Amino acid sequence: MLHIVNKSPFQTSTLQSCLRMAQPGNALLLIEDGVYGATVGSAMESVIREACATLKVYALRPDLDARGVLGKLIDGVTAVDYDGFVDLTVEYKTSHSWL
């Protein structure tokens, strides 16, 4: 399953809820303000590093770039472009957008 989170982890608990439900082998894609959770030095850094042990974690590059945090991406998180986003939706037959 591909889990998609677009909310900032500093404004909602959406990312934490997602991570509680995600199963090993699932993927997590952070988009829009959700990309803030994938930044070095953030309060979520240790949580995301831990998630990388069992999940494939991605962040949408255009959203990272638009927010000026592309250079702060946590090791283990892969930046993808829009084509990569489409590829993930093809690779994972089911997806869940966390609102």
Backbone bond lengths (Angstrom), bond angles and torsions (degrees), N, CA, C in turn:
res aa  C-N    CA-C-N  psi(-1)  N-CA   C-N-CA  omega(-1)  CA-C   N-CA-C  phi
1 M - - - 1.444 - - 1.522 109.19 -
2 L 1.321 115.22 142.66 1.458 122.85 174.14 1.521 108.10 -102.52
3 H 1.322 116.38 119.53 1.458 122.82 177.14 1.527 107.30 -98.77
4 I 1.328 117.06 130.41 1.459 121.99 -177.82 1.527 108.15 -119.56
5 V 1.335 115.49 123.20 1.466 121.29 -179.00 1.525 108.54 -121.47
6 N 1.336 115.73 125.79 1.466 119.81 -178.96 1.523 113.23 -115.43
7 K 1.305 118.88 -0.66 1.466 122.14 -177.74 1.529 110.75 -98.36
8 S 1.313 116.18 144.13 1.462 121.23 176.13 1.525 109.71 -63.15
9 P 1.325 117.20 132.97 1.464 119.29 177.68 1.527 112.40 -70.25
10 F 1.321 116.58 -5.81 1.457 120.99 -179.64 1.526 111.66 -97.57
11 Q 1.348 116.32 -0.07 1.453 121.29 177.79 1.524 112.58 -120.60
12 T 1.332 116.82 -26.20 1.465 121.13 179.85 1.527 109.32 -138.13
13 S 1.312 116.48 169.78 1.471 121.11 177.01 1.527 111.39 -100.32
14 T 1.313 116.74 17.84 1.467 121.58 -177.02 1.521 112.24 -57.10
15 L 1.328 117.67 -47.49 1.465 120.48 -178.76 1.524 110.93 -62.89
16 Q 1.309 117.62 -43.06 1.464 120.51 178.85 1.533 110.65 -62.30
17 S 1.316 117.79 -41.91 1.459 121.33 177.77 1.519 110.68 -62.49
18 C 1.302 116.33 -43.66 1.458 121.37 178.35 1.523 110.60 -58.77
19 L 1.311 116.30 -48.07 1.460 120.17 -176.94 1.526 111.94 -65.25
20 R 1.311 117.93 -30.50 1.473 120.61 176.19 1.529 111.03 -66.90
21 M 1.322 117.24 -32.33 1.463 121.64 -175.61 1.534 113.47 -93.10
22 A 1.308 117.34 -23.36 1.470 120.97 -176.87 1.524 110.49 -64.53
23 Q 1.318 115.08 141.17 1.459 122.40 -179.67 1.527 109.85 -103.84
24 P 1.340 117.62 151.41 1.460 119.49 175.94 1.534 110.57 -52.39
25 G 1.315 114.91 137.39 1.461 120.50 -178.03 1.519 113.63 93.61
26 N 1.332 117.02 -13.99 1.465 120.82 174.44 1.516 109.21 -72.84
27 A 1.323 115.06 171.17 1.462 121.14 175.84 1.516 109.08 -123.12
28 L 1.327 115.00 150.95 1.459 122.84 177.27 1.520 107.74 -123.47
29 L 1.317 116.29 126.25 1.457 121.73 175.76 1.517 108.44 -116.69
30 L 1.316 115.71 120.50 1.463 121.90 177.11 1.520 108.50 -96.39
31 I 1.334 115.91 126.45 1.464 121.43 179.81 1.523 109.05 -130.53
32 E 1.323 115.75 170.22 1.464 122.67 178.69 1.530 109.15 47.62
33 D 1.334 119.33 -132.55 1.465 121.09 -178.67 1.525 113.11 -71.91
34 G 1.316 117.44 -11.27 1.456 120.64 176.00 1.519 113.09 -61.60
35 V 1.339 117.22 -24.22 1.472 120.36 -178.46 1.521 112.37 -63.85
36 Y 1.331 117.92 -21.04 1.469 119.52 177.96 1.525 111.76 -59.79
37 G 1.315 117.48 -26.32 1.459 121.07 178.80 1.512 113.76 -69.66
38 A 1.321 117.47 -15.97 1.464 121.93 -176.61 1.521 112.49 -100.37
39 T 1.331 117.24 21.82 1.461 119.50 -175.59 1.530 112.12 -105.29
40 V 1.315 113.95 142.24 1.464 122.02 176.80 1.529 108.71 -63.52
41 G 1.313 115.56 136.49 1.451 120.97 177.20 1.515 114.24 89.10
42 S 1.323 117.08 -5.32 1.464 119.40 179.41 1.529 109.43 -82.38
43 A 1.314 115.48 164.30 1.461 121.10 177.73 1.526 111.90 -63.90
44 M 1.327 117.40 -18.54 1.469 121.53 -178.78 1.526 112.93 -93.79
45 E 1.316 118.18 -2.32 1.468 120.06 -173.47 1.525 112.86 -55.08
46 S 1.321 118.55 -49.54 1.468 120.03 -177.60 1.525 111.25 -65.94
47 V 1.323 117.24 -35.19 1.468 121.31 178.95 1.533 110.12 -65.34
48 I 1.323 116.64 -44.21 1.466 120.31 -179.89 1.528 110.49 -68.98
49 R 1.323 117.69 -40.52 1.473 119.80 176.84 1.526 110.38 -59.05
50 E 1.313 117.16 -41.67 1.471 121.73 178.10 1.530 110.18 -64.95
51 A 1.328 117.05 -41.52 1.467 120.92 179.18 1.521 111.30 -62.07
52 C 1.322 116.99 -33.67 1.468 120.85 -179.33 1.531 112.34 -63.03
53 A 1.317 117.19 -18.03 1.469 120.63 178.96 1.523 112.21 -71.44
54 T 1.344 117.50 -27.25 1.464 119.93 -176.67 1.522 113.79 -123.67
55 L 1.327 116.88 -15.26 1.466 121.82 -179.25 1.521 109.98 -119.89
56 K 1.306 115.36 156.02 1.457 120.21 167.17 1.523 105.79 -89.05
57 V 1.322 116.37 122.54 1.457 120.69 -174.95 1.526 109.05 -113.67
58 Y 1.330 114.87 130.10 1.459 122.53 -178.34 1.525 109.44 -128.59
59 A 1.326 115.39 155.66 1.458 121.42 173.30 1.525 107.42 -136.30
60 L 1.304 116.71 140.99 1.455 121.98 -177.04 1.532 109.75 -75.46
61 R 1.325 115.46 115.41 1.465 122.72 -175.15 1.533 113.14 -55.65
62 P 1.339 119.92 -46.59 1.467 118.18 179.44 1.533 113.01 -59.26
63 D 1.333 117.25 -33.08 1.461 120.30 178.51 1.526 111.08 -74.75
64 L 1.324 117.16 -37.39 1.465 120.60 174.11 1.525 110.15 -61.01
65 D 1.314 114.73 -46.34 1.465 120.77 -178.56 1.530 111.25 -64.41
66 A 1.322 116.92 -43.98 1.467 121.12 -178.49 1.529 111.79 -62.85
67 R 1.322 116.63 -27.75 1.464 120.68 -178.66 1.525 112.32 -98.45
68 G 1.327 116.85 2.30 1.465 121.26 176.55 1.513 114.62 70.99
69 V 1.336 117.60 26.15 1.461 120.14 -177.37 1.530 113.28 -118.88
70 L 1.312 117.68 12.38 1.464 120.56 -178.73 1.525 111.25 -57.65
71 G 1.314 117.57 -39.20 1.460 121.76 -179.46 1.518 114.17 -75.20
72 K 1.314 118.42 -3.74 1.468 123.03 -178.26 1.525 112.52 -109.63
73 L 1.324 117.23 17.26 1.460 120.99 -176.22 1.527 111.12 -67.72
74 I 1.320 116.73 132.50 1.466 122.94 179.05 1.524 109.70 -64.77
75 D 1.339 116.49 137.34 1.462 120.82 173.78 1.520 108.95 -57.77
76 G 1.315 116.06 135.48 1.461 120.72 -178.49 1.515 112.87 101.48
77 V 1.338 116.47 -16.56 1.465 121.55 175.89 1.529 107.03 -97.47
78 T 1.317 116.11 130.20 1.460 121.75 -177.80 1.521 109.99 -100.67
79 A 1.324 115.77 127.48 1.462 120.44 175.29 1.529 108.45 -81.53
80 V 1.325 116.49 133.62 1.464 121.83 178.06 1.526 109.15 -126.93
81 D 1.326 114.90 150.28 1.466 120.02 174.77 1.527 108.49 -91.91
82 Y 1.322 116.34 -172.69 1.476 118.97 -178.03 1.530 111.83 -63.56
83 D 1.338 117.36 -36.05 1.464 119.05 176.20 1.525 110.49 -62.78
84 G 1.344 116.38 -38.62 1.462 120.72 177.13 1.518 111.81 -64.81
85 F 1.319 116.74 -35.91 1.471 122.43 175.99 1.531 108.89 -60.46
86 V 1.308 116.30 -47.21 1.472 120.59 178.81 1.521 110.06 -61.99
87 D 1.338 116.81 -43.76 1.466 120.55 179.14 1.534 111.22 -58.53
88 L 1.322 116.69 -39.39 1.471 120.01 178.84 1.516 111.30 -64.85
89 T 1.326 117.38 -39.16 1.467 119.48 179.38 1.521 111.59 -68.12
90 V 1.318 116.68 -25.15 1.461 120.35 175.93 1.533 110.13 -79.92
91 E 1.321 116.37 -42.53 1.470 121.37 -178.53 1.524 112.20 -63.69
92 Y 1.327 116.78 -41.79 1.462 121.51 -179.13 1.517 107.74 -101.89
93 K 1.297 116.41 113.85 1.473 122.16 -172.59 1.522 112.93 -65.13
94 T 1.323 117.37 -25.56 1.460 119.99 177.11 1.535 108.71 -123.27
95 S 1.313 114.52 148.26 1.464 119.17 176.28 1.525 108.79 -138.52
96 H 1.308 114.34 155.69 1.459 120.27 178.94 1.517 107.57 -135.71
97 S 1.313 116.25 121.01 1.459 121.57 175.51 1.511 108.24 -92.23
98 W 1.318 116.12 120.37 1.456 122.02 -178.67 1.516 108.45 -87.35
99 L 1.315 116.49 118.58 1.466 121.42 -177.17 1.513 111.92 -104.84
